[in-house]
């Protein structure tokens, strides 16, 4: 199975306040050829997006200063970033108040923690290539 299908220049902003998740995901994404910028909250993610538009945003839901949903709303309300693909990470079993909210914010995928870093790579590849993600298994 061909794992690295994306160009080396694929830019990812990864926002999560849990350092162990941030570092594990960063390590796997960089090893898979992604250009990764890590931040610890939604406000820092928004600032990085303003500095240069990434190819995809991966954001945790629960974070300090600005949570993931607020970040997604800000991204969608700004014309320059409105089409940015977004993957949301959530605590296992946490519901984003139904599919309506993720559909309204055009969130391409929601991954429950814990997830496998390999599963995250596959998800990102599929979202960038097709604009959406269809899980092959219930969770990673």
DAQUIBEL-V71951 format. One record per backbone hydrogen bond with DSSP energy under -0.5 kcal/mol. CO is the residue of the C=O (numbers start at 1). NH is the residue of the N-H. Records with the same first field share a line. If there is no record, write none. Layout:
CO=NH, NH
This chain:
1=3
3=5
7=10
10=35
11=55, 56
12=14, 37
13=15, 58
14=16, 39
15=60
17=19
18=21, 22
19=23
20=24
21=25
22=26
23=27
24=28
25=29
26=30
27=31
28=32
29=34
30=33
34=36
35=12
37=14
39=16
41=45
42=46
43=47
44=48
45=49
46=50
47=51
48=52
55=85
56=13
57=59, 87
58=15
59=89
61=63, 68
64=42, 66
66=42
67=71
68=72
69=73
70=74
71=75
72=76
73=77
74=78
75=78
77=79
78=81, 82
81=84
85=57
86=108, 109
87=59
88=111
89=61
90=113
91=94
95=97
98=101, 102
99=103
100=104
101=105
102=107
103=106
106=108
108=133
109=88
111=90
113=92
116=120
117=121
118=122
119=123
120=124
121=125
122=126
123=127
124=128
125=129
126=130, 131, 132
127=131
133=135
